[in-house]
Amino acid sequence: MLQSAAPTAYMLQSAEKPEFFYSKEDELTLDGWKAALSALEALGVRQVGISGGEPLLKDCLVGLLRHIRERTGLNEGQGINVVSNGKLMDEDTLSVFMEIYPSC
């Protein structure tokens, strides 16, 4: 008997050209993302990934990653898949990623 994997949610944003999709004022805040994560977790989602546009353009990305790692049961024992072209990765952001994911 095959068991299905736990549901996975991918949170999408369009940071590169938001004018085509929504205005900047309509973007979710960190608190909005936290509420969305709580709702997904309550529905049985156990793993989330973050893709884009470009997630590194999102002001609250670091706070969001910390929240997922420290305050939820999402991605427990696993990394969080962040899809990025890496162009905006700087030493400060890299140090945060290393803090959140010390095994990298």
C-alpha positions as CSV (number, residue, x, y, z in Angstrom):
1,M,0.0,0.0,0.0
2,L,1.4,3.4,-1.0
3,Q,1.3,6.3,1.4
4,S,1.0,9.8,-0.1
5,A,3.5,12.4,1.0
6,A,2.4,15.2,3.2
7,P,0.9,18.2,1.3
8,T,3.4,20.8,0.2
9,A,2.6,24.5,-0.4
10,Y,4.6,26.9,-2.5
11,M,4.1,30.5,-1.7
12,L,4.4,32.6,-4.8
13,Q,5.0,36.2,-5.3
14,S,5.7,38.4,-8.3
15,A,8.2,40.9,-6.9
16,E,10.0,41.5,-10.3
17,K,7.0,43.1,-12.0
18,P,4.4,43.6,-9.4
19,E,2.5,46.2,-11.4
20,F,1.3,43.4,-13.6
21,F,-0.2,41.5,-10.8
22,Y,-1.0,43.7,-7.8
23,S,0.1,46.9,-6.3
24,K,2.9,47.0,-3.6
25,E,0.3,48.1,-1.1
26,D,-1.5,44.8,-1.7
27,E,1.5,42.6,-0.9
28,L,1.2,40.5,2.2
29,T,3.2,41.8,5.2
30,L,5.2,39.5,7.4
31,D,2.2,39.2,9.7
32,G,0.0,38.3,6.7
33,W,2.5,35.6,5.7
34,K,2.5,34.3,9.3
35,A,-1.3,34.0,9.2
36,A,-1.2,32.2,5.9
37,L,1.4,29.8,7.2
38,S,-0.8,29.1,10.3
39,A,-3.8,28.4,8.0
40,L,-1.8,26.1,5.8
41,E,-0.4,24.2,8.7
42,A,-3.9,23.8,10.1
43,L,-5.0,22.3,6.8
44,G,-2.3,19.6,7.1
45,V,0.5,21.2,5.0
46,R,3.8,20.1,6.4
47,Q,6.3,21.6,3.9
48,V,6.5,24.9,2.2
49,G,8.8,26.4,-0.4
50,I,9.3,30.0,-1.5
51,S,9.7,31.0,-5.1
52,G,9.0,34.1,-7.0
53,G,9.5,36.6,-8.8
54,E,12.6,37.0,-6.8
55,P,12.3,36.1,-3.1
56,L,15.4,38.1,-2.2
57,L,13.5,41.3,-3.2
58,K,11.0,40.6,-0.4
59,D,11.8,42.8,2.6
60,C,10.4,40.2,5.1
61,L,12.1,37.1,3.6
62,V,14.6,36.7,6.5
63,G,11.8,37.1,9.1
64,L,9.6,34.7,7.1
65,L,12.4,32.0,7.1
66,R,13.0,32.5,10.8
67,H,9.3,32.2,11.5
68,I,9.0,29.0,9.5
69,R,12.1,27.5,11.2
70,E,11.5,28.7,14.8
71,R,7.7,29.1,15.2
72,T,6.0,26.4,13.1
73,G,6.2,22.7,12.5
74,L,6.6,23.2,8.8
75,N,9.6,21.7,7.1
76,E,10.6,20.1,10.3
77,G,14.0,18.3,9.9
78,Q,14.3,19.7,6.4
79,G,15.5,22.8,4.6
80,I,13.2,25.4,3.1
81,N,13.4,25.5,-0.7
82,V,14.0,29.1,-1.7
83,V,14.2,29.5,-5.5
84,S,16.4,32.5,-6.4
85,N,18.7,33.6,-9.1
86,G,21.1,34.6,-6.3
87,K,22.0,38.0,-7.8
88,L,20.9,39.8,-4.7
89,M,22.6,37.5,-2.2
90,D,25.1,39.5,-0.2
91,E,27.3,38.7,2.9
92,D,24.6,39.8,5.3
93,T,21.8,37.7,3.7
94,L,24.2,34.7,3.4
95,S,25.1,34.9,7.1
96,V,21.4,34.8,7.9
97,F,20.9,31.7,5.7
98,M,23.9,30.1,7.4
99,E,22.4,30.9,10.8
100,I,19.1,29.4,9.9
101,Y,20.6,26.4,8.1
102,P,23.9,25.7,9.9
103,S,24.5,22.5,8.0
104,C,24.8,24.3,4.6
